[in-house]
Every structure is written in C-alpha cells, then in structure tokens.
C-alpha cells in the first residue's frame, strides 16, 4: 500500500480529473467514484484531507468506510 503524508494527500482532491482520496484513522480511502463525493466535496468536506474527526460527527459514522477501497496509509509527516 502507498504511504501518504498530509502534503501528498492534498493532490488527491477529486478536481480536474484527479482521484479523490480521504484519510480516516491512518487509512486512506478512494472516494473517486462515490456519487456523494462529486467534484471532491461531500457536505462541505474536501477530498485530499484527513477526516478522522469529521466522520465522527456524521450521521453515518465510520460504517461507510467498509464500502470503500483502501489505497494506502496516512501519517501527518
């Protein structure tokens, strides 16, 4: 699996044809083809970011992660 840092993950923002990835609890998930992430955004959240805290406040919680492909690991540096 690929290793992502805060800086490298920013390139996966889902804009201009780029893939859309998000990190949660040290794992990076591909949300590119998820219809809820069109254009790299989902209810004000942006792809290419660590959403570990944000997902705990969502109505679906972490249950949606099992439906996504894991593409790597995440570390702030």
TIKOL-632789 format. One record per residue: residue number from 1; residue in three letters; x, y negated, z negated of N, C-alpha, C in turn. Coordinates in pm, 1 decimal, always signed. Example, Ala and Ser with C-alpha at 12.3 -4.5 7.8 and 13.67 -1.06 7.14 Angstrom:
<roros>
<roro><resi>1</resi><resn>Ala</resn><n_u>+1319.0</n_u><n_v>+569.0</n_v><n_w>-780.0</n_w><ca_u>+1230.0</ca_u><ca_v>+450.0</ca_v><ca_w>-780.0</ca_w><c_u>+1320.0</c_u><c_v>+330.0</c_v><c_w>-780.0</c_w></roro>
<roro><resi>2</resi><resn>Ser</resn><n_u>+1285.0</n_u><n_v>+225.0</n_v><n_w>-708.0</n_w><ca_u>+1367.0</ca_u><ca_v>+106.0</ca_v><ca_w>-714.0</ca_w><c_u>+1290.0</c_u><c_v>-3.0</c_v><c_w>-787.0</c_w></roro>
</roros>
This chain:
<roros>
<roro><resi>1</resi><resn>Unk</resn><n_u>+83.5</n_u><n_v>+118.5</n_v><n_w>+0.0</n_w><ca_u>+0.0</ca_u><ca_v>+0.0</ca_v><ca_w>+0.0</ca_w><c_u>+87.9</c_u><c_v>-124.7</c_v><c_w>+0.0</c_w></roro>
<roro><resi>2</resi><resn>Unk</resn><n_u>+38.6</n_u><n_v>-227.1</n_v><n_w>+64.0</n_w><ca_u>+111.3</ca_u><ca_v>-353.5</ca_v><ca_w>+72.8</ca_w><c_u>+103.1</c_u><c_v>-428.4</c_v><c_w>-60.7</c_w></roro>
<roro><resi>3</resi><resn>Unk</resn><n_u>+208.0</n_u><n_v>-501.4</n_v><n_w>-91.7</n_w><ca_u>+210.0</ca_u><ca_v>-582.6</ca_v><ca_w>-213.4</ca_w><c_u>+184.3</c_u><c_v>-728.3</c_v><c_w>-175.0</c_w></roro>
<roro><resi>4</resi><resn>Unk</resn><n_u>+92.1</n_u><n_v>-792.0</n_v><n_w>-245.3</n_w><ca_u>+55.5</ca_u><ca_v>-930.6</ca_v><ca_w>-220.4</ca_w><c_u>+91.2</c_u><c_v>-1016.5</c_v><c_w>-341.1</c_w></roro>
<roro><resi>5</resi><resn>Unk</resn><n_u>+134.7</n_u><n_v>-1138.1</n_v><n_w>-311.7</n_w><ca_u>+155.1</ca_u><ca_v>-1238.7</ca_v><ca_w>-414.7</ca_w><c_u>+47.7</c_u><c_v>-1344.5</c_v><c_w>-394.8</c_w></roro>
<roro><resi>6</resi><resn>Unk</resn><n_u>+40.1</n_u><n_v>-1438.6</n_v><n_w>-486.5</n_w><ca_u>-57.2</ca_u><ca_v>-1546.9</ca_v><ca_w>-473.8</ca_w><c_u>-38.7</c_u><c_v>-1618.4</c_v><c_w>-339.9</c_w></roro>
<roro><resi>7</resi><resn>Unk</resn><n_u>+85.1</n_u><n_v>-1644.3</n_v><n_w>-304.1</n_w><ca_u>+115.7</ca_u><ca_v>-1715.3</ca_v><ca_w>-179.8</ca_w><c_u>+81.3</c_u><c_v>-1632.7</c_v><c_w>-55.7</c_w></roro>
<roro><resi>8</resi><resn>Unk</resn><n_u>+117.2</n_u><n_v>-1506.8</n_v><n_w>-54.1</n_w><ca_u>+91.5</ca_u><ca_v>-1425.1</ca_v><ca_w>+65.5</ca_w><c_u>-57.0</c_u><c_v>-1395.6</c_v><c_w>+83.5</c_w></roro>
<roro><resi>9</resi><resn>Unk</resn><n_u>-129.8</n_u><n_v>-1382.3</n_v><n_w>-25.9</n_w><ca_u>-273.1</ca_u><ca_v>-1354.8</ca_v><ca_w>-16.6</ca_w><c_u>-349.2</c_u><c_v>-1470.6</c_v><c_w>+47.7</c_w></roro>
<roro><resi>10</resi><resn>Unk</resn><n_u>-301.4</n_u><n_v>-1591.9</n_v><n_w>+29.8</n_w><ca_u>-367.5</ca_u><ca_v>-1710.2</ca_v><ca_w>+86.6</ca_w><c_u>-382.0</c_u><c_v>-1702.6</c_v><c_w>+238.0</c_w></roro>
<roro><resi>11</resi><resn>Unk</resn><n_u>-296.2</n_u><n_v>-1627.0</n_v><n_w>+305.3</n_w><ca_u>-302.1</ca_u><ca_v>-1613.5</ca_v><ca_w>+451.1</ca_w><c_u>-421.4</c_u><c_v>-1529.3</c_v><c_w>+496.9</c_w></roro>
<roro><resi>12</resi><resn>Unk</resn><n_u>-482.6</n_u><n_v>-1457.5</n_v><n_w>+407.2</n_w><ca_u>-594.9</ca_u><ca_v>-1369.2</ca_v><ca_w>+440.1</ca_w><c_u>-725.4</c_u><c_v>-1434.8</c_v><c_w>+397.9</c_w></roro>
<roro><resi>13</resi><resn>Unk</resn><n_u>-752.8</n_u><n_v>-1549.8</n_v><n_w>+460.2</n_w><ca_u>-867.2</ca_u><ca_v>-1632.9</ca_v><ca_w>+420.7</ca_w><c_u>-992.5</c_u><c_v>-1613.0</c_v><c_w>+505.9</c_w></roro>
<roro><resi>14</resi><resn>Unk</resn><n_u>-985.3</n_u><n_v>-1526.5</n_v><n_w>+607.4</n_w><ca_u>-1102.4</ca_u><ca_v>-1499.5</ca_v><ca_w>+690.3</ca_w><c_u>-1135.6</c_u><c_v>-1608.5</c_v><c_w>+790.8</c_w></roro>
<roro><resi>15</resi><resn>Unk</resn><n_u>-1047.5</n_u><n_v>-1701.8</n_v><n_w>+810.4</n_w><ca_u>-1071.7</ca_u><ca_v>-1811.9</ca_v><ca_w>+903.8</ca_w><c_u>-992.1</c_u><c_v>-1790.2</c_v><c_w>+1032.6</c_w></roro>
<roro><resi>16</resi><resn>Unk</resn><n_u>-1045.5</n_u><n_v>-1843.3</n_v><n_w>+1142.9</n_w><ca_u>-977.1</ca_u><ca_v>-1838.1</ca_v><ca_w>+1272.9</ca_w><c_u>-934.9</c_u><c_v>-1697.0</c_v><c_w>+1312.7</c_w></roro>
<roro><resi>17</resi><resn>Unk</resn><n_u>-1018.6</n_u><n_v>-1598.7</n_v><n_w>+1283.6</n_w><ca_u>-991.5</ca_u><ca_v>-1460.8</ca_v><ca_w>+1322.5</ca_w><c_u>-901.1</c_u><c_v>-1383.1</c_v><c_w>+1228.2</c_w></roro>
<roro><resi>18</resi><resn>Unk</resn><n_u>-855.2</n_u><n_v>-1447.2</n_v><n_w>+1121.4</n_w><ca_u>-770.0</ca_u><ca_v>-1376.0</ca_v><ca_w>+1024.7</ca_w><c_u>-856.0</c_u><c_v>-1285.1</c_v><c_w>+935.9</c_w></roro>
<roro><resi>19</resi><resn>Unk</resn><n_u>-797.7</n_u><n_v>-1175.2</n_v><n_w>+886.8</n_w><ca_u>-869.8</ca_u><ca_v>-1089.3</ca_v><ca_w>+792.6</ca_w><c_u>-902.0</c_u><c_v>-1165.4</c_v><c_w>+663.9</c_w></roro>
<roro><resi>20</resi><resn>Unk</resn><n_u>-1002.1</n_u><n_v>-1117.2</n_v><n_w>+592.3</n_w><ca_u>-1042.2</ca_u><ca_v>-1176.4</ca_v><ca_w>+464.4</ca_w><c_u>-1019.2</c_u><c_v>-1073.2</c_v><c_w>+354.2</c_w></roro>
<roro><resi>21</resi><resn>Unk</resn><n_u>-927.2</n_u><n_v>-1106.9</n_v><n_w>+263.2</n_w><ca_u>-895.6</ca_u><ca_v>-1020.4</ca_v><ca_w>+151.1</ca_w><c_u>-919.0</c_u><c_v>-1095.6</c_v><c_w>+20.8</c_w></roro>
<roro><resi>22</resi><resn>Unk</resn><n_u>-956.9</n_u><n_v>-1022.3</n_v><n_w>-82.7</n_w><ca_u>-968.7</ca_u><ca_v>-1079.1</ca_v><ca_w>-216.8</ca_w><c_u>-900.5</c_u><c_v>-984.6</c_v><c_w>-314.8</c_w></roro>
<roro><resi>23</resi><resn>Unk</resn><n_u>-847.9</n_u><n_v>-1041.6</n_v><n_w>-421.9</n_w><ca_u>-784.3</ca_u><ca_v>-961.4</ca_v><ca_w>-526.1</ca_w><c_u>-872.9</c_u><c_v>-959.3</c_v><c_w>-650.3</c_w></roro>
<roro><resi>24</resi><resn>Unk</resn><n_u>-881.4</n_u><n_v>-842.5</n_v><n_w>-712.1</n_w><ca_u>-952.8</ca_u><ca_v>-826.9</ca_v><ca_w>-838.7</ca_w><c_u>-874.2</c_u><c_v>-727.8</c_v><c_w>-923.6</c_w></roro>
<roro><resi>25</resi><resn>Unk</resn><n_u>-833.9</n_u><n_v>-772.9</n_v><n_w>-1039.8</n_w><ca_u>-763.2</ca_u><ca_v>-687.5</ca_v><ca_w>-1136.4</ca_w><c_u>-643.5</c_u><c_v>-614.8</c_v><c_w>-1076.1</c_w></roro>
<roro><resi>26</resi><resn>Unk</resn><n_u>-564.4</n_u><n_v>-685.7</n_v><n_w>-995.7</n_w><ca_u>-442.1</ca_u><ca_v>-629.3</ca_v><ca_w>-942.5</ca_w><c_u>-456.1</c_u><c_v>-547.6</c_v><c_w>-815.5</c_w></roro>
<roro><resi>27</resi><resn>Unk</resn><n_u>-577.4</n_u><n_v>-535.2</n_v><n_w>-762.5</n_w><ca_u>-601.0</ca_u><ca_v>-462.8</ca_v><ca_w>-638.3</ca_w><c_u>-654.1</c_u><c_v>-560.2</c_v><c_w>-533.9</c_w></roro>
<roro><resi>28</resi><resn>Unk</resn><n_u>-607.8</n_u><n_v>-545.2</n_v><n_w>-409.5</n_w><ca_u>-654.3</ca_u><ca_v>-630.5</ca_v><ca_w>-300.5</ca_w><c_u>-752.9</c_u><c_v>-550.8</c_v><c_w>-214.7</c_w></roro>
<roro><resi>29</resi><resn>Unk</resn><n_u>-868.0</n_u><n_v>-613.2</n_v><n_w>-188.8</n_w><ca_u>-976.1</ca_u><ca_v>-551.0</ca_v><ca_w>-112.8</ca_w><c_u>-1000.7</c_u><c_v>-626.7</c_v><c_w>+17.7</c_w></roro>
<roro><resi>30</resi><resn>Unk</resn><n_u>-1038.4</n_u><n_v>-552.6</n_v><n_w>+120.8</n_w><ca_u>-1069.3</ca_u><ca_v>-610.8</ca_v><ca_w>+251.1</ca_w><c_u>-1219.3</c_u><c_v>-639.9</c_v><c_w>+257.8</c_w></roro>
<roro><resi>31</resi><resn>Unk</resn><n_u>-1254.3</n_u><n_v>-768.5</n_v><n_w>+270.4</n_w><ca_u>-1396.0</ca_u><ca_v>-808.3</ca_v><ca_w>+282.8</ca_w><c_u>-1425.1</c_u><c_v>-863.5</c_v><c_w>+422.5</c_w></roro>
<roro><resi>32</resi><resn>Unk</resn><n_u>-1333.4</n_u><n_v>-841.4</n_v><n_w>+516.2</n_w><ca_u>-1341.8</ca_u><ca_v>-897.4</ca_v><ca_w>+651.5</ca_w><c_u>-1475.7</c_u><c_v>-869.6</c_v><c_w>+718.0</c_w></roro>
<roro><resi>33</resi><resn>Unk</resn><n_u>-1521.3</n_u><n_v>-747.1</n_v><n_w>+717.2</n_w><ca_u>-1644.2</ca_u><ca_v>-710.3</ca_v><ca_w>+788.3</ca_w><c_u>-1767.8</c_u><c_v>-707.4</c_v><c_w>+699.8</c_w></roro>
<roro><resi>34</resi><resn>Unk</resn><n_u>-1754.5</n_u><n_v>-755.1</n_v><n_w>+580.3</n_w><ca_u>-1868.6</ca_u><ca_v>-761.7</ca_v><ca_w>+489.5</ca_w><c_u>-1954.2</c_u><c_v>-882.2</c_v><c_w>+527.9</c_w></roro>
<roro><resi>35</resi><resn>Unk</resn><n_u>-2081.1</n_u><n_v>-860.8</n_v><n_w>+560.1</n_w><ca_u>-2166.1</ca_u><ca_v>-972.3</ca_v><ca_w>+604.8</ca_w><c_u>-2184.5</c_u><c_v>-1082.0</c_v><c_w>+499.7</c_w></roro>
<roro><resi>36</resi><resn>Unk</resn><n_u>-2158.6</n_u><n_v>-1052.7</n_v><n_w>+375.1</n_w><ca_u>-2170.3</ca_u><ca_v>-1153.5</ca_v><ca_w>+269.5</ca_w><c_u>-2047.9</c_u><c_v>-1246.0</c_v><c_w>+264.8</c_w></roro>
<roro><resi>37</resi><resn>Unk</resn><n_u>-1944.7</n_u><n_v>-1212.1</n_v><n_w>+340.9</n_w><ca_u>-1819.6</ca_u><ca_v>-1289.4</ca_v><ca_w>+341.9</ca_w><c_u>-1792.7</c_u><c_v>-1354.4</c_v><c_w>+477.2</c_w></roro>
<roro><resi>38</resi><resn>Unk</resn><n_u>-1894.3</n_u><n_v>-1389.2</n_v><n_w>+550.7</n_w><ca_u>-1878.6</ca_u><ca_v>-1451.6</ca_v><ca_w>+681.4</ca_w><c_u>-1795.3</c_u><c_v>-1578.7</c_v><c_w>+670.4</c_w></roro>
<roro><resi>39</resi><resn>Unk</resn><n_u>-1694.2</n_u><n_v>-1590.2</n_v><n_w>+754.4</n_w><ca_u>-1607.9</ca_u><ca_v>-1707.8</ca_v><ca_w>+753.3</ca_w><c_u>-1517.3</c_u><c_v>-1717.2</c_v><c_w>+632.6</c_w></roro>
<roro><resi>40</resi><resn>Unk</resn><n_u>-1508.0</n_u><n_v>-1609.4</n_v><n_w>+555.8</n_w><ca_u>-1417.5</ca_u><ca_v>-1607.7</ca_v><ca_w>+440.3</ca_w><c_u>-1472.4</c_u><c_v>-1673.6</c_v><c_w>+315.3</c_w></roro>
<roro><resi>41</resi><resn>Unk</resn><n_u>-1604.3</n_u><n_v>-1695.0</n_v><n_w>+310.5</n_w><ca_u>-1664.1</ca_u><ca_v>-1752.4</ca_v><ca_w>+189.4</ca_w><c_u>-1783.3</c_u><c_v>-1668.2</c_v><c_w>+143.9</c_w></roro>
<roro><resi>42</resi><resn>Unk</resn><n_u>-1807.1</n_u><n_v>-1671.9</n_v><n_w>+14.3</n_w><ca_u>-1919.7</ca_u><ca_v>-1598.2</ca_v><ca_w>-44.4</ca_w><c_u>-1964.3</c_u><c_v>-1674.3</c_v><c_w>-169.2</c_w></roro>
<roro><resi>43</resi><resn>Unk</resn><n_u>-2078.8</n_u><n_v>-1737.7</n_v><n_w>-160.4</n_w><ca_u>-2134.5</ca_u><ca_v>-1815.3</ca_v><ca_w>-272.4</ca_w><c_u>-2031.1</c_u><c_v>-1910.2</c_v><c_w>-334.9</c_w></roro>
<roro><resi>44</resi><resn>Unk</resn><n_u>-1959.2</n_u><n_v>-1980.8</n_v><n_w>-248.6</n_w><ca_u>-1861.6</ca_u><ca_v>-2078.6</ca_v><ca_w>-295.7</ca_w><c_u>-1723.7</c_u><c_v>-2023.1</c_v><c_w>-328.1</c_w></roro>
<roro><resi>45</resi><resn>Unk</resn><n_u>-1707.6</n_u><n_v>-1892.7</n_v><n_w>-322.7</n_w><ca_u>-1577.3</ca_u><ca_v>-1830.7</ca_v><ca_w>-347.6</ca_w><c_u>-1505.7</c_u><c_v>-1811.7</c_v><c_w>-214.7</c_w></roro>
<roro><resi>46</resi><resn>Unk</resn><n_u>-1375.0</n_u><n_v>-1824.3</n_v><n_w>-217.1</n_w><ca_u>-1295.4</ca_u><ca_v>-1817.8</ca_v><ca_w>-95.8</ca_w><c_u>-1213.0</c_u><c_v>-1690.4</c_v><c_w>-89.4</c_w></roro>
<roro><resi>47</resi><resn>Unk</resn><n_u>-1206.2</n_u><n_v>-1632.2</n_v><n_w>+31.1</n_w><ca_u>-1117.0</ca_u><ca_v>-1519.2</ca_v><ca_w>+53.4</ca_w><c_u>-973.5</c_u><c_v>-1568.6</c_v><c_w>+43.7</c_w></roro>
<roro><resi>48</resi><resn>Unk</resn><n_u>-882.7</n_u><n_v>-1476.5</n_v><n_w>+18.7</n_w><ca_u>-742.9</ca_u><ca_v>-1512.4</ca_v><ca_w>+4.1</ca_w><c_u>-708.0</c_u><c_v>-1552.5</c_v><c_w>-137.9</c_w></roro>
<roro><resi>49</resi><resn>Unk</resn><n_u>-796.3</n_u><n_v>-1521.7</n_v><n_w>-230.9</n_w><ca_u>-777.5</ca_u><ca_v>-1564.4</ca_v><ca_w>-370.3</ca_w><c_u>-796.5</c_u><c_v>-1447.2</c_v><c_w>-465.8</c_w></roro>
<roro><resi>50</resi><resn>Unk</resn><n_u>-750.7</n_u><n_v>-1467.7</n_v><n_w>-588.1</n_w><ca_u>-772.8</ca_u><ca_v>-1372.6</ca_v><ca_w>-696.6</ca_w><c_u>-907.2</c_u><c_v>-1407.7</c_v><c_w>-760.0</c_w></roro>
<roro><resi>51</resi><resn>Unk</resn><n_u>-1002.5</n_u><n_v>-1317.8</n_v><n_w>-750.5</n_w><ca_u>-1137.5</ca_u><ca_v>-1341.9</ca_v><ca_w>-802.2</ca_w><c_u>-1167.9</c_u><c_v>-1257.2</c_v><c_w>-925.6</c_w></roro>
<roro><resi>52</resi><resn>Unk</resn><n_u>-1064.5</n_u><n_v>-1219.7</n_v><n_w>-999.4</n_w><ca_u>-1082.2</ca_u><ca_v>-1134.5</ca_v><ca_w>-1117.8</ca_w><c_u>-1176.4</c_u><c_v>-1195.6</c_v><c_w>-1220.2</c_w></roro>
<roro><resi>53</resi><resn>Unk</resn><n_u>-1166.4</n_u><n_v>-1323.2</n_v><n_w>-1243.7</n_w><ca_u>-1253.7</ca_u><ca_v>-1389.5</ca_v><ca_w>-1341.0</ca_w><c_u>-1391.7</c_u><c_v>-1414.2</c_v><c_w>-1279.7</c_w></roro>
<roro><resi>54</resi><resn>Unk</resn><n_u>-1394.2</n_u><n_v>-1464.0</n_v><n_w>-1157.1</n_w><ca_u>-1520.7</ca_u><ca_v>-1499.4</ca_v><ca_w>-1090.9</ca_w><c_u>-1616.1</c_u><c_v>-1380.9</c_v><c_w>-1080.2</c_w></roro>
<roro><resi>55</resi><resn>Unk</resn><n_u>-1562.3</n_u><n_v>-1262.6</n_v><n_w>-1051.4</n_w><ca_u>-1650.0</ca_u><ca_v>-1147.1</ca_v><ca_w>-1030.6</ca_w><c_u>-1722.4</c_u><c_v>-1106.8</c_v><c_w>-1159.7</c_w></roro>
<roro><resi>56</resi><resn>Unk</resn><n_u>-1664.5</n_u><n_v>-1138.6</n_v><n_w>-1273.4</n_w><ca_u>-1730.1</ca_u><ca_v>-1103.2</ca_v><ca_w>-1399.5</ca_w><c_u>-1854.6</c_u><c_v>-1188.7</c_v><c_w>-1424.1</c_w></roro>
<roro><resi>57</resi><resn>Unk</resn><n_u>-1866.1</n_u><n_v>-1301.2</n_v><n_w>-1353.5</n_w><ca_u>-1982.8</ca_u><ca_v>-1388.9</ca_v><ca_w>-1367.1</ca_w><c_u>-2086.3</c_u><c_v>-1366.7</c_v><c_w>-1257.4</c_w></roro>
<roro><resi>58</resi><resn>Unk</resn><n_u>-2058.2</n_u><n_v>-1275.6</n_v><n_w>-1164.4</n_w><ca_u>-2150.9</ca_u><ca_v>-1250.0</ca_v><ca_w>-1053.6</ca_w><c_u>-2260.4</c_u><c_v>-1153.6</c_v><c_w>-1097.6</c_w></roro>
<roro><resi>59</resi><resn>Unk</resn><n_u>-2377.0</n_u><n_v>-1159.7</n_v><n_w>-1032.1</n_w><ca_u>-2486.4</ca_u><ca_v>-1069.3</ca_v><ca_w>-1070.0</ca_w><c_u>-2454.6</c_u><c_v>-921.8</c_v><c_w>-1043.7</c_w></roro>
<roro><resi>60</resi><resn>Unk</resn><n_u>-2371.5</n_u><n_v>-894.5</n_v><n_w>-943.9</n_w><ca_u>-2339.3</ca_u><ca_v>-755.4</ca_v><ca_w>-910.8</ca_w><c_u>-2219.9</c_u><c_v>-702.3</c_v><c_w>-988.6</c_w></roro>
<roro><resi>61</resi><resn>Unk</resn><n_u>-2137.1</n_u><n_v>-790.8</n_v><n_w>-1044.8</n_w><ca_u>-2019.2</ca_u><ca_v>-746.7</ca_v><ca_w>-1118.3</ca_w><c_u>-1922.9</c_u><c_v>-670.1</c_v><c_w>-1030.2</c_w></roro>
<roro><resi>62</resi><resn>Unk</resn><n_u>-1846.9</n_u><n_v>-584.5</n_v><n_w>-1089.3</n_w><ca_u>-1744.2</ca_u><ca_v>-510.1</ca_v><ca_w>-1017.0</ca_w><c_u>-1798.2</c_u><c_v>-388.4</c_v><c_w>-942.5</c_w></roro>
<roro><resi>63</resi><resn>Unk</resn><n_u>-1926.3</n_u><n_v>-361.3</n_v><n_w>-954.6</n_w><ca_u>-1983.8</ca_u><ca_v>-242.4</ca_v><ca_w>-890.0</ca_w><c_u>-1966.7</c_u><c_v>-244.4</c_v><c_w>-738.2</c_w></roro>
<roro><resi>64</resi><resn>Unk</resn><n_u>-1960.7</n_u><n_v>-362.3</n_v><n_w>-677.3</n_w><ca_u>-1948.0</ca_u><ca_v>-371.4</ca_v><ca_w>-531.3</ca_w><c_u>-1809.1</c_u><c_v>-331.2</c_v><c_w>-481.6</c_w></roro>
<roro><resi>65</resi><resn>Unk</resn><n_u>-1711.5</n_u><n_v>-331.8</n_v><n_w>-568.6</n_w><ca_u>-1575.0</ca_u><ca_v>-303.0</ca_v><ca_w>-526.3</ca_w><c_u>-1558.4</c_u><c_v>-161.5</c_v><c_w>-472.6</c_w></roro>
<roro><resi>66</resi><resn>Unk</resn><n_u>-1636.0</n_u><n_v>-68.4</n_v><n_w>-522.1</n_w><ca_u>-1624.3</ca_u><ca_v>+71.4</ca_v><ca_w>-478.0</ca_w><c_u>-1662.5</c_u><c_v>+87.4</c_v><c_w>-330.9</c_w></roro>
<roro><resi>67</resi><resn>Unk</resn><n_u>-1731.4</n_u><n_v>-10.8</n_v><n_w>-274.5</n_w><ca_u>-1773.6</ca_u><ca_v>-5.1</ca_v><ca_w>-134.0</ca_w><c_u>-1670.2</c_u><c_v>-65.6</c_v><c_w>-39.7</c_w></roro>
<roro><resi>68</resi><resn>Unk</resn><n_u>-1563.3</n_u><n_v>-124.2</n_v><n_w>-94.4</n_w><ca_u>-1463.7</ca_u><ca_v>-194.3</ca_v><ca_w>-14.1</ca_w><c_u>-1336.0</c_u><c_v>-112.9</c_v><c_w>+1.2</c_w></roro>
<roro><resi>69</resi><resn>Unk</resn><n_u>-1265.9</n_u><n_v>-135.9</n_v><n_w>+112.0</n_w><ca_u>-1137.2</ca_u><ca_v>-70.3</ca_v><ca_w>+134.5</ca_w><c_u>-1028.0</c_u><c_v>-141.8</c_v><c_w>+55.9</c_w></roro>
<roro><resi>70</resi><resn>Unk</resn><n_u>-946.7</n_u><n_v>-63.9</n_v><n_w>-12.4</n_w><ca_u>-830.5</ca_u><ca_v>-118.5</ca_v><ca_w>-82.4</ca_w><c_u>-717.3</c_u><c_v>-129.8</c_v><c_w>+18.8</c_w></roro>
<roro><resi>71</resi><resn>Unk</resn><n_u>-652.9</n_u><n_v>-248.4</n_v><n_w>+20.5</n_w><ca_u>-545.0</ca_u><ca_v>-268.9</ca_v><ca_w>+116.7</ca_w><c_u>-410.3</c_u><c_v>-297.2</c_v><c_w>+50.2</c_w></roro>
<roro><resi>72</resi><resn>Unk</resn><n_u>-408.8</n_u><n_v>-312.7</n_v><n_w>-81.5</n_w><ca_u>-282.2</ca_u><ca_v>-339.2</ca_v><ca_w>-146.9</ca_w><c_u>-296.9</c_u><c_v>-369.9</c_v><c_w>-294.3</c_w></roro>
<roro><resi>73</resi><resn>Unk</resn><n_u>-184.3</n_u><n_v>-413.5</n_v><n_w>-349.3</n_w><ca_u>-179.6</ca_u><ca_v>-452.2</ca_v><ca_w>-490.0</ca_w><c_u>-149.3</c_u><c_v>-601.5</c_v><c_w>-497.9</c_w></roro>
<roro><resi>74</resi><resn>Unk</resn><n_u>-182.5</n_u><n_v>-662.4</n_v><n_w>-610.5</n_w><ca_u>-167.1</ca_u><ca_v>-807.3</ca_v><ca_w>-626.8</ca_w><c_u>-92.9</c_u><c_v>-840.9</c_v><c_w>-755.6</c_w></roro>
<roro><resi>75</resi><resn>Unk</resn><n_u>-1.8</n_u><n_v>-934.1</n_v><n_w>-741.7</n_w><ca_u>+68.9</ca_u><ca_v>-989.1</ca_v><ca_w>-855.4</ca_w><c_u>+88.2</c_u><c_v>-1138.0</c_v><c_w>-827.9</c_w></roro>
<roro><resi>76</resi><resn>Unk</resn><n_u>+73.8</n_u><n_v>-1221.8</n_v><n_w>-928.4</n_w><ca_u>+84.6</ca_u><ca_v>-1367.3</ca_v><ca_w>-908.0</ca_w><c_u>+217.5</c_u><c_v>-1407.9</c_v><c_w>-846.2</c_w></roro>
<roro><resi>77</resi><resn>Unk</resn><n_u>+322.8</n_u><n_v>-1333.0</n_v><n_w>-872.6</n_w><ca_u>+453.4</ca_u><ca_v>-1369.2</ca_v><ca_w>-815.8</ca_w><c_u>+524.3</c_u><c_v>-1250.2</c_v><c_w>-755.0</c_w></roro>
</roros>
